[in-house]
Structure formats: C-alpha cells, structure tokens
Amino acid sequence: MAFDIQGKLYEIFEEQQVSDKFRKREFVLEIPDGSYTQYVKFQLTQDKCSLLDSYKNGDEVKVNFNLSGKPFTKNGTTMYFTNLQAWRIEPAAGNGGFSGGPAGAPAKADAPTFYSSDADNDLPF
C-alpha cells in the first residue's frame, strides 16, 4: 500500500549497516494533528538511504511510503511489527498533510482527528 504525508523533518539518524547485505536509515517526521503533534518514524533501506543527504532537520518534506506489517512468533507469543518504508522524499509544496489515501490522491481539506475536544478529557493522548 502506497501513501504520502507531509511534515517537518524532526530527526535524521545515521545509516546503519545491519548485515553484509542490508543497510537502513531512519528519520522522524513531525506532523501536526490538531492539538497534538505526532512524531512518526520512517525507514529507508539499501540505495534509498541517500535520499536524506540533501535535507536537514526542520525542512518541510513530502514523503511517499509503503505501509507493511508482519507477525513474529517467539516462545508461543505472537508480536506484530509495522514498518513505514519510505521510497521518495521531496520538498513540500504548499500546506498539506496526510492524503488519507494512496499516493497521488488529492488531500482532504478537513481530515478527521482521533482526539476528543471535550474540556473534561484530561488524557495526555
């Protein structure tokens, strides 16, 4: 599944050589969401690691990514891992945000939020 999102580069990590044949580089995107800001970590792999070389923290970017998940069972317990695999990064154009759909789909003007605006809701998330 391909998606895109726009935000500010919050943190860029160094490239990691995981094995002889696999390398990755992670980065965090700061995404405003109503009253709360989201910090979402993405991963680049192999030859895509260099996509971040021309950017710095604070740059507004648009990220195209694939969403994937896998189960992992150890000692009879199953855990699930989710990965946001970035494959394109480009300078942001205008005000945007999560498109809510596949890459290239027009962004929705009033995206729903998962947070309540009730004054008596004192949960931090």
C-alpha positions as CSV (number, residue, x, y, z in Angstrom):
1,M,0.0,0.0,0.0
2,A,1.5,3.4,-1.0
3,F,0.7,6.6,0.9
4,D,2.2,10.1,1.2
5,I,2.4,12.5,4.0
6,Q,3.9,16.0,4.5
7,G,5.6,17.3,7.6
8,K,8.8,18.7,9.1
9,L,12.0,16.6,9.4
10,Y,12.4,16.3,13.2
11,E,15.4,13.9,13.5
12,I,17.6,12.2,10.9
13,F,19.6,9.1,12.1
14,E,22.9,7.8,10.7
15,E,22.9,5.0,8.3
16,Q,23.2,1.5,9.9
17,Q,24.8,-1.5,8.3
18,V,22.6,-4.2,9.7
19,S,24.3,-7.1,7.9
20,D,26.6,-7.6,4.9
21,K,23.7,-7.2,2.5
22,F,21.3,-4.9,4.4
23,R,21.6,-1.3,5.4
24,K,18.9,1.1,6.7
25,R,18.5,4.8,7.7
26,E,15.7,6.1,9.9
27,F,14.2,9.5,10.3
28,V,11.3,11.1,12.2
29,L,8.7,13.4,10.7
30,E,6.9,15.9,12.9
31,I,3.2,16.0,11.8
32,P,0.7,18.5,13.3
33,D,-2.6,16.8,14.2
34,G,-5.0,19.3,15.8
35,S,-3.9,20.0,19.4
36,Y,-1.3,17.3,19.4
37,T,1.9,16.9,17.3
38,Q,2.7,13.4,16.0
39,Y,6.3,12.2,15.7
40,V,6.4,9.3,13.2
41,K,9.5,7.2,12.4
42,F,10.1,6.1,8.8
43,Q,12.8,3.8,7.4
44,L,14.8,3.9,4.2
45,T,16.7,0.9,3.0
46,Q,19.6,0.0,0.7
47,D,20.2,2.6,-2.1
48,K,17.3,4.7,-0.7
49,C,19.4,5.6,2.3
50,S,21.0,8.5,0.4
51,L,17.6,10.2,-0.2
52,L,18.1,12.2,3.1
53,D,21.5,13.5,2.2
54,S,20.2,16.8,0.8
55,Y,17.9,17.5,3.8
56,K,18.4,18.7,7.3
57,N,16.3,18.9,10.5
58,G,13.5,21.5,10.1
59,D,13.0,21.0,6.4
60,E,9.4,20.6,5.2
61,V,9.1,17.5,3.1
62,K,6.6,15.2,1.4
63,V,7.3,11.5,2.0
64,N,6.0,8.7,-0.2
65,F,5.9,5.4,1.7
66,N,4.6,1.9,1.9
67,L,2.8,0.5,4.9
68,S,3.7,-3.1,5.8
69,G,3.3,-5.4,8.8
70,K,4.5,-8.8,9.8
71,P,3.8,-11.2,12.6
72,F,6.7,-12.7,14.6
73,T,6.2,-15.7,17.0
74,K,8.7,-16.4,19.7
75,N,8.1,-18.8,22.6
76,G,4.4,-19.2,21.7
77,T,3.8,-15.4,21.8
78,T,3.0,-13.6,18.6
79,M,4.0,-10.0,18.2
80,Y,3.3,-7.7,15.2
81,F,5.7,-5.3,13.6
82,T,4.6,-2.3,11.5
83,N,7.0,-0.6,9.1
84,L,6.7,2.7,7.2
85,Q,9.1,2.1,4.3
86,A,9.9,5.4,2.7
87,W,10.8,5.3,-1.0
88,R,10.6,9.0,-2.1
89,I,11.3,12.3,-0.3
90,E,10.8,15.7,-1.9
91,P,10.5,19.3,-0.8
92,A,7.0,20.1,0.5
93,A,4.8,22.2,-1.8
94,G,2.2,24.3,0.0
95,N,0.3,23.3,3.0
96,G,-0.5,19.7,3.0
97,G,-0.8,16.7,5.2
98,F,-1.7,13.1,5.2
99,S,-3.6,12.5,2.0
100,G,-5.7,9.8,3.6
101,G,-5.3,7.6,0.7
102,P,-2.9,6.3,-2.0
103,A,0.0,8.4,-3.2
104,G,-1.1,11.0,-5.6
105,A,-4.6,11.2,-4.3
106,P,-5.8,14.7,-3.5
107,A,-5.6,15.7,0.2
108,K,-8.8,16.1,2.0
109,A,-9.5,19.6,3.4
110,D,-11.0,18.6,6.8
111,A,-9.3,15.3,7.8
112,P,-10.9,13.7,10.9
113,T,-8.9,13.7,14.1
114,F,-8.8,10.9,16.6
115,Y,-8.7,13.2,19.6
116,S,-11.7,14.5,21.5
117,S,-12.1,18.2,22.1
118,D,-14.1,17.7,25.3
119,A,-12.8,20.0,28.0
120,D,-13.1,17.4,30.7
121,N,-10.9,14.9,28.9
122,D,-7.6,15.1,30.7
123,L,-5.9,12.1,29.0
124,P,-2.5,13.1,27.5
125,F,-3.2,11.3,24.2
